[in-house]
Amino acid sequence: MVDRLNYRIEVTGEVEGRFAEILTPAALDFLAKLDNTFAGRRRELLDARRVRREELQSGEKPLGFLPETRRVRDDQSWQVAPTAPGLEDRRVEITGPTDRKMTVNALNSGAKVWLADFEDATSPTWHNVIDGQINLYDAIRRNIDFTTEAGKRYTIGDDPATIVARPRGWHLVEKHIRIDGRPVSASLVDFGLYFFHNARQLVARGVGPYFYLPKLENHLEARLWNDVFLLAQRELGIPRGTIRATVLIETITAAFEMDEILYELREHAAGLNAGRWDYIFSLIKNFAAHGADFVLPDRAQVTMTVPFMRAYTELLVSTCHKRGAHAIGGMAAFIPSKDPEVNATAAEKVRADKEREADDGFDGSWVAHPGLVPICREVFDGVLGGWPNQLGKLRDDVHVTAEDLLDVASAGGEVTEAGVRANINVALRYVDAWLRGTGAAAIHNLMEDAATAEIARCQVWQWIRNGTKLEDGTALTRELAVEYLDEELASVRAELGAGNRLDDAYEIFTETALGEKLPSFLTTGAYARYLTDAR
């Protein structure tokens, strides 16, 4: 605990191992400066989120492009900042948590960028949060290695990926660091500790502190981040505009404010990314009460080629390139297995997905496993040739309306018993892994993260609420869903054996998928107990 003239900073998590190197008095003072400056605005913006969600759910105020910011959209003259060093070529980006093994493997993967993820791919135990900071601190100083259980040692190669850190979203707090008894914004903890310890070192290496910004719902939240960047750079004497940020467009409301988000961040903006699962989750969360027209089919059937998803991605490319920003495609989540036939089928699907993105004008795309880097790189190499990106492909042919973005019925498809069971099975497995400290979990040959739990359980909630009929005509009721849930729990429990957290996962699924309301699994009682107690 550190007492200052006007506030008290308290670290309630255990300071173990090298944690003191990160949690220095100066670093904590920097966090306090950020949080004390912006805590009030953050709270106001979160309150505004709730109000807007209620308006959308009730139909009181339809979603559309903002009339008050039309000038920003119509003004063709403004551009974002020039491309920053190390971000000129982003044809392949690998994502993953900040544990030591992933840090070394991601940097050596052959990808151009590593999304070092403190958010959806990290289970936010106190250990994971601070250990991740240590790993990035070491990696930036080229002082990191990893040794397998078999004794094989891995170190960083001569051409590592550029690090782009992703802090947690504005809606989360870090309960292990408190100012005057209140928990600090998790966004500012992740951003602040990384920036404070590494910004000068990164600039000295010829790059800069780069970030992915998740879960933004409007341009005012982007404006808050921009003000955070300005203060942080000023406090450390870093030149204004050194920071670059790529925003994930993973909420339906943000999809209507892409121009505005880039405008607010323009001197710090690097691009936008198309985040698939959270985008669909956001759509369901905001429009679940609007009847059958907003009911989606099985998760596996909601591909990036359905019309309303095509509208979203094409608008993203068009908006980015008009403003000189990179457009980054979505995740290829497949994990190579020992089955050659499974690998061949999956590789064909991954290649087709990346070919679509490259042909649409995306400047690069995400993969979750080093084994997919060559496929993604080969596809984008074929389109880019000797160019580092496709910023010159302006997509003037794209004309997307509000109706296009909200045309959920265009997805078609059906809801099947297999699809319901798959959602339940994957949600149980993922939340179990998450509660045991693993945020990126390999499930059925796919790398799943927190967005998986959200889309899987909210689809079940929506289907029950609408009495959606399965392929055989049976309506999905809560009772039938409980029957499936109990059977899937028994199946997963038999496979995983002892030492799991399936009972808590069951409680979370029941609370967030089978109740009257649709809360995030991050707000459940089981989650709150975990976050408070996790070390």
N, C-alpha and C positions, 0 to 999 in steps of 0.2 A: 504494500500500500504506500502511495506517495502523496503527501499533503502539499498542496500548492497554495498560493495566496488566496485564490478565489474558488478553488475546487479541489476535490479529493479523487485521485485515480486509484482504483483497487483492482488487482489481478486476483481473481478467486480460483483460477485454475492452477494446478501444480506446476511450479517452475522446475522442470526436470532437465537433466542432460545439458544441452546447449541452449535451452530456451532463453536464458538470461542474455544471450548474445542478440536476440531479436527484441526482447522486452526490456530494452534499456530505458532509463529515465528520459533521455532525449526523445526516443521513439514514442514513448507514452505521452509525453508533452505534445508531440506533433499530432497524435491521434486526438488528444483532448482539444487542441486548437481547431481541428477539422470538425469534430463532433459538436463542440460548443457553438461553432459558427453556423452550422447547417442543420442541427437537430430539429429546430422549429419548422423550417421549410420542408424537411423530409416528412414530418408528421402531417403537415397541411396537405402535402401531395398524396400521402397514403389515404387521408380522409377523403380527398377528392376522388381517388380511385373508387372507393366504396360507393360514393354518391353516383358516379357515372355508371357503375355496374348496376345499381338499382334502377337507374333510368333506362338502361338497355334491357334489363330483364322485364321491366313493366311495359316497355314500348313507349314510355313517356317522351323520350327524346331519341329519335332514330339515329343510327350511326351513318355518318357520311363525311365527305371532305369538308374541312372547316371553312366556313365563309369568311371568318375574321382573319385567316392567314392566306387567303387567295393571292395576295400580292407576292408572298414568298414563292408560291408555286408558279405563278405566271412570269415572274422576273427571270429571264433567261441569262442574265449577266453574271450572277454570282457563282463562284466555284469554291470547293473545299480547298484546304491547304495542299501544296504539292506533295507528291508521294515521299514518304520518309525513308531514310536509309534502312535497308534490310527488309522493306515491305514493297519494293518495286515488283517483285515476282512472288505471287502467292498461289501458284498453280496447284500445289498440294499442301494441305494443312492437316496435321494430326492432332487429335484431341485426347485428353486424358488427365487423370488426377496428378497431384504433385508429390506422390511418394517417390522414394529414391530410385527404385527400379524403373518406373515409368519415365522419370526425368531423364535418365541416361538413355533409355531406349528411344524415347521420342526425339531427343536431340540428335541421335545417330541414325534416325529412321530413313533419311533421304528426303523427308518432307522439307518444304521451304520454311514453314512456320509451325511452331508447337503452341497450341492453345493450352496453357498451363492452368488447369481448371480447379479453382476453389469453390465452384458452384455445383452444378448438377452432378458432376462426376466424382465429387468428394463428399463423403459422409462427414458432417461437420463436428466431429469430436474435437475436443481441445487439442489432443495430440496431433490429429491430422492437420488442423489449421496451422499450428506453429511449426510442426515438423516440415510442412510444405514450404513455409517461408525459409527455413534453414536450407532445404534442398535447392531452392531457387537462388538463394544467397551464394551457395557453394558453386552452383552451375555457372552463374554469371562470372565468377572468378576463376573458372576452369579448375575447380578444386573438388571434383566429385567423382566417385566411382561406385560400382556396385558389384558384389561378389555373390554368385549363386550358391545354393546349398551344395552343389557338386564341386565348388571351389573355383569356378571360372570367373575371372574378373573382367568387368567392362568399364571403360573410361570414355570420356567424350572425345570424338574424332576432331579432325582439322576443320570441318565445315559444318558446324552444328546448325540446327534450325533456329530461326529468330523466335525469341520467346514473346508471346502475347498472353498476359495474365488475365484471367477472368475472375473478378471478385463476385461475391454473392450479391443478390438483388437488394433493392431498396427496402423490400418488405421484411427482411430478416435482421435479427440482432445477434450480437455475440455476448452471451450472458456471462462469460468468464472474464470480461473486462467491463468495469463499471465506473462511471463518473458521478459522484455524489449519489451513489446507490442505483442509478439507472443504467441499464445495459447500453453499450455503444452500438451504433449501426454496424452490422456485419460488412456492408459494402465498404465503409470507411476503414474498418480494421484490415481487411484484405488489401485494399488499395494502399492505405497509408503505410503499413509496415513494409510492403514491397517497394513503394516509391521512396520512402525515407532511406532505406538501406541500400538501394540499388541504382537510383536515378543517376547519380554522378558517375558511378562505375560504368553504366551503360553508355552514357554520353562519351566517356573517355574511350570506349571501345568502338565508337563511330556509329552507334545506333541510338536507341532511346527507350524510355519506358513506354511500352505499348500495352493497350488493354482492350479486352472485349467487354462490352456492357450488356448484361442480360436483363430481361423482364421489363424493359421500359414500356410504359403504356401510352405515353404522349410526349410532345416536344418540351413541355415544362420540366419533365423529369430529366430530359437531356440537358436543358439549361442549368439545372442544378449540378449535374456532373461537370459541365463546362466551368462553372464557378468554383467547384472543388479543384479542378485542374489549375485554374488561375492562382488560387490561394496557395496550393501546394508548390507550384513552380516558384512563386514569389518567396515563400518561406525558405526554400532551399537554394535560392539563387540560380535556378535553372532557367534558361531563356524561355520566354513565353512562346508557346506553340511547339515545344519539344515533344510533349505528350501527343500520342496518336491513339484514337479510339475507334474501334469497329463496333457497331451496334447490332445486336441480334434483333431482327424484326420477327418476334415470336409471340406477339399478342395481336389480336385482331384490331384493336384500337390503334396500335402503332402503325399498322399497314396503311391506315388512312393519313398518316402524318410523316411519311418518309422524307419528303422534301424539308419539312419543318424541323425534323430531328437533325438532319445534316446541316441545316442552316444554323441551328443553335450551337452546334459543335464545330462549325466550319473551319476554324483555325486549328482544331485538334482532330478533325474527322479523317478517318482512313477509309471507311466503307460501311456497307451493310451486309448482313448475313441472313440467309433464309433458314430459320429454325423450325423444323417440321412439327414435331410432336407437341411442343409447348404452344405452337400456333393453333393447332387443332383443339388442344385443351382449352385455350383461351376462348375460342369460338363457342365451344360447348358451354363453358362456364357463363358466358354472357348471354347466350341465346337458348339455353336448355329449356326454358319455359315457353318457347315460341312454337311448340307443336311439331308435327311430323316433318315439316319442310326443313327443319334443322337437325333431324336425326341422321346420323352417319352410319354407314354399314360397318362390317367388321374392320378392325384396325388395319389388317393386312390389305384390304381393298382400297384404302384411302391413300392412293399413290400420288406422286407429284404430277401425274399426267391428267388427273381429273380436272375439269374446267375451272373450278374456283381456286384450286391450288396453282394451276397454270397462270391464272390472272395475277395472283399474288407474286409469283416469281418473275414473271415478265415485267410487271410494274417495278419490281425491285431493281432489275438490271437497267431498265430504261431510266429510272430516277438516278441511280448511282452514276451512270456514264454521262448523263447530262450535266452532272455536277463535278465530274472528275474524280469520283470515288470508286473504289473497288467493290465489285459484287461477288460475294463468296457463296457458293452453293452449300447444299445440305449434307448430312452425315451418311456415309456408307458404313453401316454398323456391323456388317458381317465379320465374324471371326473365323479364320481358317481352321478346319478340323482335320482329323486323321482320315476322313472318308474322301477319297479323290472325286467320287461322283457328286457328293454334296458340294465340294469346293468348285467343281467345274460349273455346276448350275448357278451357284452364288456369284462366281466371277462373271458369268455372262450377264446377270442382272445388274451387278455393280457397273460393269462396262457400259451397258445401255443407259443407266442412270447418269453416268458422267458424260457420256456422249451427248445426251439431251442438254445437260447444263452447259457444256462447252459450245454446242451449236447455238444455244440461246444467247450466248454472250457473257456468261459468267467468267470471271477472271481466275477462278480456282475453286476448289471444293474440299470438303472434309472427309477424312477417314478415321476410323477408330482403332485400327491395328496396323503395325508396320508392314504386314504382309499385303495390304491393299495399296500401299504407296506406289508400287510400280504400275499398277493398272491405271490409277488416277493420273499419274505423271505421263504415261504413254498417251492417254486420250487427249490431255491438254497440250502435250508436245505436238500432237498431230494437227491441232487447230492453231496454236500460237506460232508455231515455227520458231523463228528467231526473236519474236517479240515477247516481252515479259508479261503482257496483259492484253486485254481487249478493250481498253478504255476508248479506243476510236470507234468501236461498234456502238452507235448511239441508239439503235432500236427506235427510230422515229415512227416505225410501223405500229408501235404498241399504243393502244387507246383503251384503257381500263376504266370501267365505271364502278360506282358503289355497288350496283346490282351484280356486277360480275364477281366482286369480292365476296359477296354474301349469298351467292347462288349455291348453297350447300346441297340442294336437291339434285344438282347436276352430277354429283358423285355417283348416283345410282347404287348398284350393288345390293346386298342383302345382309341381314344379321342371321348368323347360324349358331347352333348349339356349340359347335367347335370353336367359333369365334368368342363366344361368351366365356367358355371354359379356358381358352387361351389367355384372355385378359385376366381372369382370376388367378390362374396358375402363375403367370409371369409376375403379377402384382405381389402375390405371396412370397415368391422367391426373391424378388428384388427388395422388398421392404425388410425381409429377414436379413439379407446381406447388408443392407444399409444400416440396420440397427446393430449389426455386429462390426460396423466400421468400414464397410466397403461401399463406395459410392458408384463405382463403375463395375458392374457385375456381368460376367459371361453367362447368358441364359439361352439355351437352345441355339447355340452358334451365333448369337447376336450380343453385342455389347449394349447393355441397357443402363440407363441412368435415371435420375429422379423424374425426368419428364415421362418416362415409361410408366411409373406408378401413377402419375396424374392422369394420363390419357386412358390407361387401362381401367382404372376404377371409375372415372367420370363417365366413360361410355356405358358401363353397366348401370350406373345411376340414371343416365338419360334413357336408356332402353326400358328400365323398370317404370320410370315416371310416365313414359308415353305408351306403356303396354305394347311395346314393339313385338310384332309376330316373328317367330323364327321361321326357318325354311319349311317346316312341316305344318305351319299355321298355328302353333302353340304360342300364346302370349307369354312374354317373359314377366313373371310376377316376382315380388320379393321372396315369396316362399320357394319358388323354383330356383331363384338365384342362391338362396341359402342352401338348398339341396346340392347344387353344383359346388358351392363354396366348401361345404363339409367334405364332399367327395374329393375335391382337389387338394384340400388340406391333408387328408389322409394319405393321398398318393405322394405328395411332396414330402410329408413327414417320414414316410417309409423309405424314401430315397435318401433324404438328408441325414436321418438318424439323430443322435443326441447332439447337444451343444448348440442348438439353433434358437432363434427368436420367433418361431412361427406363431406362438400364441399371441404375441404382441402384434405381429403382422396381421393375424386374423382379426384382432380387435380394431386395428386401424382400418382395415378394409371394410369391416362391418359399419364402423362409424362414418366413413367417408363415401361409401358406395351404396349402402342400403338404408340410410336414414332419410329424413324428410329434406334436409338441407344438403348442399354440396360444398362442404369445406375442403380446403387443401389438406392433404395428409400431414403437412407441416404444422398444422394448428391443432392436431389431436392431442388428447391427454397423454397417450403413449409417447408421442414425439416430445412433448414438453418435459416429461420425466427423463427421457433419454438425453435431451439437450442439456438439462440442468446437471445431471449426474455424470455425463460422459467425460471421461478423462483421456 
